[in-house]
Amino acid sequence: MVQVGNQLDCLVLMQLGSVDATVTDNALGAGQVAQDPTIHLVGGLMDSETYGVAMKLGENDLVRRVNAVLDQFRADQWSSEYQTWLSAAMGPSSGPPNVTYAG
């Protein structure tokens, strides 16, 4: 087993033949497949994942702006980006995941 300090090193280690496999989350694994067609995802989803964006407490205008940009991306570009970068590795999607805003 090799421990890495940075998830990005996993793809390089596989390409160099230093490791046979890595365990990673779904999005990072799909990103590795998009970068190198010799990489294949095997097995199923390990769990449901939640991602977030952190901002300084009290920066309400920034929070509203970031939320608006993310909403616009989901409406206009998400499906196209998923098809381009993730569908080959993760299969078809019924659309963007549900969003929960905190704060």
Residue pairs with C-beta under 8 A, 6 or more apart in sequence:
2 13
2 18
2 19
4 10
4 13
7 24
7 28
10 19
10 22
10 24
10 32
11 22
11 32
11 35
11 36
11 39
13 19
13 22
14 20
14 21
14 22
14 32
14 36
14 39
15 36
15 38
22 29
22 32
23 46
24 32
25 46
25 49
26 45
26 46
26 49
26 90
27 49
27 51
27 86
29 41
29 89
30 41
30 85
30 86
30 88
30 89
30 90
31 85
32 39
33 39
33 40
33 41
33 88
33 89
34 85
34 86
34 88
34 89
41 89
41 90
52 102
53 66
53 70
55 62
55 63
55 66
56 62
63 103
67 101
70 99
71 99
74 96
74 99
78 95
78 96
79 93
79 95
79 96
82 93
82 96
86 93
87 93
